[in-house]
Amino acid sequence: MHYKQYKSILSPKGGMNIYRGCTHGCIYCDSRSKCYQMDHDFEDIEIKTDAPKMLKAELLRKRKKCVIKTGAMTDPYIHLEEDLKYTRQCLEIIAETRFGLAIQTKSNRILRDLDLLKSINEQATCTVEMTLTTYDENLCKILEPNVCTTKERFEVLKTMRDSGIPTVVWLCPILPFLNDTEENLRGILSYLIEAEVKGVISFGMGVTLREGSREYFYRKLDQFFPGLKQKYHQKYGYSYIINSDNNKQLTQLFYSECKKHGIISNPNKVFEFMHEYREKKRAKQLSLFSIS
């Protein structure tokens, strides 16, 4: 890991990435793509120096409350967060300043900060987002090797449900020849239904591959699934968007089950729910004269 000084930690729309790079090792990770211009090894985590201090200063300057969004590029609960606690410090600041939160992760380390998530949720908008791709636990350990498994993430979703914190699941990617099956989709959907998630984000049953992420993905296919890279080359070439042959039937099943169980499945509506700031009323303080 290494530190780097930045002038700001928030994007104009409230996006925040404390870290750059990741140690979860997911074989399909888009954040490895060269278009993001990461000038260091992906596993050599870049830490934004004084991230919590920067966040506090920027939030105090904001005239209007909004939802702070984190986890889109780098998981806020990578391994070094256990000791560094930058994510926790930032959540403390968000809670203190009564801003909203939409936080995306694949890690059950988020349970460490359940107290802060509850606090934010009591005051304003708070959504926990988790990525679920693979119902088969053994396959999950290959595709997402250094992070908790799908079943463990399911347990996180249930804990959030029981704590009154709304959840959203990213159902992506679905990898051709690996997890693009009805059995896999039904398994994941059973988790979402039981956990009573608010919404699911899916852009079709497939994966996107760009320069940088594509090469890493193919190396891992060679390592764990000999011969599969050649099938991808023959069928998809260097396409950016790679759709499963089962895309149509799986997508129909997805929308049907979501509608049946009241789960929001339109991505725009899910984003609207997560990113709309909704402040909750402060509890009225009792005065001495109102006590009988």
N, C-alpha and C positions, 0 to 999 in steps of 0.2 A: 504494500500500500504506500501511497505518497500523498502529500498535501499540495493543494494549489489555491492561490488566492484568486477570488472572483469579486467583481464589483457588485453583483446582485445574485440573489438566489431564487427570485420569483420571476416568472415570465409575465408578460402583460395580462395574460388570462388566468393568472394564479397558479400556474404549474410550478412544481418544485422538485428538484432532484438533488439530494444531499450528496449522493455518491455517483461516480461514473465507472462503469464496469460491473462485473458480477462474478460470484463464485458458485452459483447454483449449478452451472454446467449443463443447462438444457440444450439439447442437441440442435434445436430449431431456432434459437434465439435471434430475433430480428435486430436486436441492439448491437450485434456484432457487425452489422452492415457498414461498409466504408462510407456511405453517405452521411453518417453521423460524425465523421472526422475525429474519431478518437485517436489521439496521438500517443497512446501507450497500450501495452498489452491489456487485453480485456480482463484478465484475472488480477492484474496489478491495479487495485482499486484506487481511484482518485477521489480524495476526500476534499470537499470544499471547506477551506479554512474558516473557522469561526461561523459555520453555517447557522447555528442557533441565534447568535448575536445579530447576524445579517437579517434573519427572518424577523426577529423582534423589531428591529429598526424599521424595516419595510412595512410591517403590519401597522405599526404606530403612525406611519405617515399616510396610510390609506384613509380616504374620507368615507368610503363605503365598504361595508362588510361583504365578503364573498366566500366562496368555497375554495380552500387550498387543496390542490390536487397533486398527489405524489405517487410514484411507483410505475409510471408509464414507461420510463426508459431503464431505470435501475430499481430493483426491489429494495425497499427501505429496510428490510429485515435480512440482509445478507449476513454472513457469519460474523464479521467484525463488529456489527451493531451490538452484539452481546456485551462487549467490553466498552466500546466507544459511547454508545447510548446517545448519539446525535439525533436519531429519530425520536426517541423518547423526549429529549429536551425540546425538540420542535413541537411535539404534540402538547407539551406543557404550555408552551407559548401560545399555541392556537387556542387551547382551552382558556387560558388567562385573558386573552384579548377577544374572546367570544366570536371567533371566526368559525366557518364551517370546514368540513374535512371530507375528502374522498380519497381513500388510501387503498392502493392495490398491492397485493403480495401473494406469494405462493407458500409462505412460511408460517408455521404455527407459533413462531416467536412473537407474533403479534399479540398473543394472549398475555404476554408480560405486561402490556400496556392497556389491558382491558379497563382499568380504573380511569384512565384518561379518555378512552373512547366513550365510556359511559358519561363522563363529565361533559365532553363536547356534545354528545347526543342529547343531553338534558337541556343544553342551551341553544343549540342550532342544528343545522344539517350535519349528519355524519353517516357516511356509507362505507362499509368495508367490502372491497372487491377481491375476489380470489379467482385464480385461473384453474380450471379443471379440464383436462384433456383426455385422460386415460383411466378407465375403470379398472383394468387389470393391474394389480399392484406390482407384479413382476415386470411388466412392460413399462410401467411408470418409472420404476427405478433405473431403467436404461435411458428413457427419454429425458427424464428430469432427475439426474443421479444424486445431486448434493443438496436436496431439499426434501421436506416431508412429503409423504405420498398423498395420493388423492383421498384415501380414506381418512388420513389425519386432517386434511383440509376440510373434509366433510364435518369432522368433529368441531373444527373452528366455526364453521357456518352455524352449527347447532348451538354453540355457546353464544354466538352473537344473537341468534334468534331468541334464546332464553333471556338475554340481556336487553332485548328491545331495540337492538341496533340493526337497521336494515342492511341487507347484503345484496350484492350483484356478482354474478359469475361470468367470467370470460370463457366461452366455449371455443377455444382456438389455441393452437391449430389442430385440425384433424388431418392426419398424415396418410396419404394414399398407401395402401398395402400394409398399413400398420395398425391404425386405430379407426379406420373409416368403415366400421361395421355397425349394424343395427344393435347387436349385443352391447357394444361399447356405449353407444348413444343412450340406449335404454337404462344402462347402469348408472350413467352420470345423471340422467334425468330423474331417476329414483332418488338420488341424493338431493337434488335441488328441490324436489317436491317435499321430501321429508323435512328439509331444513327451512322450508317456506321462504325461499329467496324472493326478493322483490322483482328482480329482472335478470335476464341473460343476454349477453352480447355475443352475437354470432354473425359473421359476414359470409356464411356459406361453409360447406364442408371441404376444406382444403388448407393450403398453406401458401405463404408468400416467401419467395427466396430472392435475395439480392446479392450483389457482389460482396463478399466478406462472410455473410451468413451462409450462403450457398456452399462455399468451399468447406466450411467447418461441418455443415450438415452431411455432406457427402463423405467426408473422412470418417465420421461416426457411423454412417451406413456401412462403409467398408469394414469397420471394426466389429460391429455387432450383427449386421445383417448382410453377409457376403452375397454379392450378385444383385442386391437391390438398387445400388447406385446406377447400374447399367439399365435397369428397367426405367428408372426416372429419366435418364439421358434419352433413351429411345422414345419415350412417350411425351416428355415435356421439354426436352432440349434446355434452353436457357430462359424459359418463360418466367416472368415475375409471379403471376398468379397461377397456382397449380390446383385445379379442382379435382376432387375424387370422382371416379366413375359413378359412385353411389350418391353424388351430391343431391340429385333431385329427390330421390326417395327418402334420404336422411333428413333433408331440409323440410319436406312435407311432414315427416314424423315429428320433428322438432317443433314446428309451429303448431301442430295439432295438439301436442301434449302441453305446451305452454298455455295455449288458449283454454284447454280443459281445466287447468289448475290455477288460472288467474295470474300467471307469470308474465310480466312485460317482456316481449321479444323483439319489438321494434327498436333497433339501436338508437335512433334519434330520441325516442321517448325515454329510453333508459338513461342516456346522457343528460337529458333535460331534468330527470328526477335527481340524478346525482349532483348536478352542477348548479341547481337553483338554490340560492341561499334562503333559508327559512328560519328566522330567529324565533325562538320559543319564549313565551312570556316569563319574565322573572317572577319568582314566588313573592307574594306580598309579605312584607315584614309586619308582624304584629306590633302595635304600639303598646306601651304600658297601660294606656287608658282603655284599650280594647279588651283587656284581660279582666274577666269578672271573677 
